[in-house]
Amino acid sequence: MSTMKIKKGDTVKVIAGKDKDKEGKVLSVDKKNGKVVVEGVNMVTKHAKPSAANQNGGIIQKEAALDVSNVMYVYKGKPTRIGFKVENDKKVRFAKSTGDVID
């Protein structure tokens, strides 16, 4: 992908899949594969063997990656598309619904 419109720390809403309409904070972004991990969304169970980090092992719940096309940025409580524009010789993201600069 060229540029990611979603960044780590953004609040997003899931717009497709089993967790549709859930909201959460982006924990990590994989630009190469176009994936994002959202807090509390797309939970999977993982069977872990006992190790130094996890003494008992067992079944662990963790978030799995979602495709970035399945999430939408939330601005002032409403999902919106994101665009880029140059302001004062700096490239900034803006909410397409309102035109407000995000960062």
Secondary structure, DSSP 8 states (H G I E B T S, - for coil): ----S--TT-EEEE-SSTTTT-EEEEEEEETTTTEEEETTSSEEEEEE---SS-SS-EEEEEE--EEGGGEEEEETTEEE-EEEEEETTEEEEEETTT--B--
